Amino acid sequence: MSDQQLYILMISAHGLIRGHDMELGRDADTGGQTTYVVELARALGRNSNIGQVDLLTRQIIDKNISSDYAEPIEKLGPNARIIRLPCGPRKYLRKELLWPHLDQMVDRCLHYLRQQRQLPDLIHTHYADAGYIGLHLSNLLGIPQIHTGHSLGRPKRARLLAAGRKEKTIERQFNLSQRIAAEEEVLVHASLIITSTSQEIEDQYGMYENTDPRRCRVIPPGTDTSRFSPPGRKTIDPLMQANMDRFLSDPKKPIILAICRPDTRKNIDGLVEAYGSDQVLRDMANLVIVAGSREDIRSMETSQREVMTDLLLDVDRYDLWGSVAIPKSPFTISSLFLTIRG
């Protein structure tokens, strides 16, 4: 790495991040953020002005999840890699339970950086817990911090209260007071806040006392166009084809594809209602819903279980059997795009 090339330190703390077959929708912590940070690290690593990108996350050693998440280093591509550092218990923890262990992650990061030949030129943090870690590293090392929130605590609290949840119950489950306090601190300190839309700045960050719109920049998420191709251009994996076609009476129809976590905010029920209520649309196309990964709906988190149960009931309500595919495990995203026909 030349003196003119940048060394960027990215932080996404929760740990279920790997460079292949990402388990999108496994739980509430494995949504679009995981794809965003990995693909951003890869893209930055290909930039000629950048010499190294390290994506720091939590190392997890847990028999219930893949051993991939225990590997200390994983190469993502040219000049980009995932670095996994121990933090708190060895087992996987949902992000709300990580807060007591984040100071240890700061220490682990400092120890890692001391082993490098140079300090990073900037720190880019993702989500509130990483923002907390990056804030302390930035202050200790004098390195600028850039932050992407992905989701925010104040809007989440307002949404849950509006849905009828009790404030004490919300706090006990999501630890939002600590999260919001960390977000306010990051807004004071960070050199730049990156958002995906202007609405995020105005309506979501607008709920915070320390938001300065002059330090916010809208950078819409990109798309890797190499993953897309016209129908028939690429060979379809027969196993992927069979895994989807087994749900469908007429698998040759074009496909309407939805990919999301089983979360009420994703409005899966609205999608099924729109499809099920339109006979012309049902005659024209099949509906494929990839709503996370599951072994047994009954063992899912309560909110996810409710969404999946309602989804199955809605499919039955509109008698969509043979027209809707709901795979238990998500295919790799690239394979999904290759299976789209029509």
Residue pairs with C-beta under 8 A, 6 or more apart in sequence:
1 7
1 51
1 52
1 79
1 118
2 51
4 49
5 49
5 50
5 51
5 52
6 49
6 50
6 51
6 121
6 122
7 50
7 51
7 52
7 53
7 54
7 116
7 118
7 119
7 120
7 121
8 44
8 50
8 52
8 53
8 54
8 120
8 121
8 122
8 123
8 124
9 54
9 56
9 113
9 120
9 122
9 123
9 124
9 137
9 143
10 37
10 40
10 41
10 53
10 54
10 55
10 56
10 123
10 124
10 125
10 126
11 55
11 56
11 57
11 109
11 123
11 124
11 125
11 126
11 130
11 133
11 134
12 33
12 34
12 37
12 55
12 56
12 57
12 125
12 126
12 127
12 130
13 57
13 58
13 87
13 95
13 98
13 102
13 105
13 127
13 129
13 130
13 133
14 29
14 57
14 58
14 94
14 95
14 98
14 127
14 129
15 57
15 58
15 59
15 60
15 69
15 84
15 92
16 23
16 26
16 27
16 29
16 30
16 34
16 60
16 65
16 69
16 92
17 34
17 37
17 38
17 55
17 57
17 69
17 82
18 38
18 66
18 68
18 69
18 74
18 82
19 38
19 42
19 74
19 75
19 76
19 77
19 82
20 332
21 332
22 30
22 34
22 35
22 38
22 332
22 333
23 30
23 66
23 293
23 330
24 30
24 31
24 32
24 34
24 35
24 259
24 261
24 292
24 293
24 330
24 333
25 31
25 260
25 261
25 262
25 290
25 291
25 292
25 293
25 330
26 292
26 293
27 94
27 292
27 301
27 304
28 94
28 261
28 263
28 301
28 303
28 304
29 94
29 95
30 261
30 292
31 261
32 150
32 221
33 126
33 127
33 150
35 333
36 126
36 148
36 150
36 221
37 55
37 126
38 55
38 76
38 82
39 222
39 224
41 53
41 55
41 76
41 80
41 82
42 76
42 77
42 80
43 222
44 50
44 53
44 80
45 52
45 53
45 76
45 77
45 78
45 79
45 80
46 77
46 78
46 79
46 80
50 79
51 79
52 79
52 80
53 76
53 79
53 80
53 81
54 81
54 83
54 120
55 76
55 80
55 81
55 82
55 83
56 83
56 84
56 85
56 109
56 112
57 82
57 83
57 84
57 85
58 84
58 85
58 86
58 87
58 88
58 98
58 105
59 69
59 70
59 72
59 84
59 85
59 86
59 87
60 69
60 70
60 84
60 90
60 91
60 92
61 69
61 70
61 90
61 91
62 69
62 90
62 91
62 92
64 91
64 92
65 92
68 74
69 84
69 92
70 84
71 84
72 83
72 84
73 81
73 82
73 83
73 84
74 81
74 82
74 84
75 81
76 82
83 112
85 105
85 108
85 109
85 112
86 108
87 98
87 101
87 102
87 104
87 105
87 108
88 98
88 100
88 101
88 104
89 101
93 101
95 127
95 129
96 173
96 174
96 175
97 175
98 129
99 129
99 132
99 175
99 178
99 179
102 129
102 132
102 133
103 136
105 133
106 133
106 136
106 137
106 140
109 133
109 137
110 137
110 140
110 141
113 119
113 120
113 137
113 141
119 141
119 143
120 143
121 143
121 144
122 143
122 144
122 145
122 146
123 134
123 137
123 138
123 143
123 144
123 145
123 146
124 134
124 145
124 146
124 147
124 148
125 131
125 133
125 134
125 135
125 145
125 146
125 147
125 148
125 186
126 147
126 148
126 150
127 148
127 149
127 150
127 151
128 149
128 152
128 153
128 179
128 182
128 183
128 186
129 179
129 182
131 145
131 147
131 149
131 182
131 183
131 186
131 190
132 182
132 185
132 186
134 145
134 147
134 186
135 145
135 182
135 185
135 186
135 189
135 190
137 143
137 145
138 144
138 145
138 189
139 189
144 191
144 192
145 186
145 189
145 190
145 191
146 190
146 191
146 192
146 193
146 194
147 186
147 190
147 192
147 193
147 194
148 193
148 194
148 195
149 183
149 193
149 195
149 200
149 204
149 205
152 183
152 204
152 205
152 207
152 208
153 174
153 176
153 179
153 180
153 183
154 180
154 183
154 204
154 207
154 208
155 203
155 204
155 207
156 174
156 176
157 167
157 170
157 174
157 176
157 180
158 207
159 265
160 170
160 174
161 167
161 170
170 176
171 177
183 208
184 208
184 209
184 210
185 210
187 193
187 205
187 208
187 210
187 211
187 212
188 210
190 215
191 215
192 215
192 216
192 217
193 201
193 205
193 211
193 215
193 216
193 217
194 216
194 217
194 218
194 219
195 201
195 205
195 216
195 217
195 218
195 219
196 218
196 219
196 220
196 221
197 218
197 220
198 218
200 218
201 211
201 213
201 216
201 218
205 211
205 213
205 216
227 333
227 334
227 337
228 337
229 337
229 338
231 340
231 341
231 342
232 341
234 338
235 338
236 338
236 339
237 335
237 338
237 339
240 331
240 335
240 336
240 338
240 339
241 251
241 339
243 327
243 331
244 251
244 288
244 325
244 327
244 331
244 339
245 251
247 322
247 324
247 325
247 326
247 327
248 286
248 322
248 323
248 325
249 322
249 323
250 286
250 322
251 286
252 341
253 284
253 285
253 286
253 341
253 342
254 284
254 285
254 286
254 340
254 341
254 342
255 285
255 286
255 287
255 288
255 339
255 340
255 341
255 342
256 275
256 281
256 285
256 286
256 287
256 288
257 288
257 290
257 336
257 340
258 268
258 271
258 287
258 288
258 289
258 290
258 291
259 290
259 330
259 333
259 336
260 266
260 268
260 290
260 291
260 292
261 291
261 292
261 304
262 268
262 291
262 292
262 300
262 303
262 304
262 307
262 308
262 311
263 303
263 304
263 307
264 303
264 306
264 307
266 291
266 307
268 289
268 291
268 307
268 310
268 311
269 310
269 311
269 314
271 287
271 289
272 287
272 289
272 311
272 314
272 315
272 318
272 320
272 324
273 314
273 318
274 281
275 281
275 282
275 287
275 318
275 320
275 324
276 282
276 314
276 315
276 317
276 318
276 320
277 318
282 320
282 323
285 342
286 323
286 324
286 325
287 320
287 323
287 324
287 325
288 324
288 325
288 326
288 327
289 311
289 324
289 325
289 326
290 327
290 330
290 331
290 336
291 307
291 308
291 311
291 326
292 304
292 330
293 328
293 329
293 330
294 300
294 308
294 328
294 329
295 328
297 305
297 308
297 309
297 312
298 305
300 308
311 326
312 326
315 321
315 324
315 326
330 336
331 339
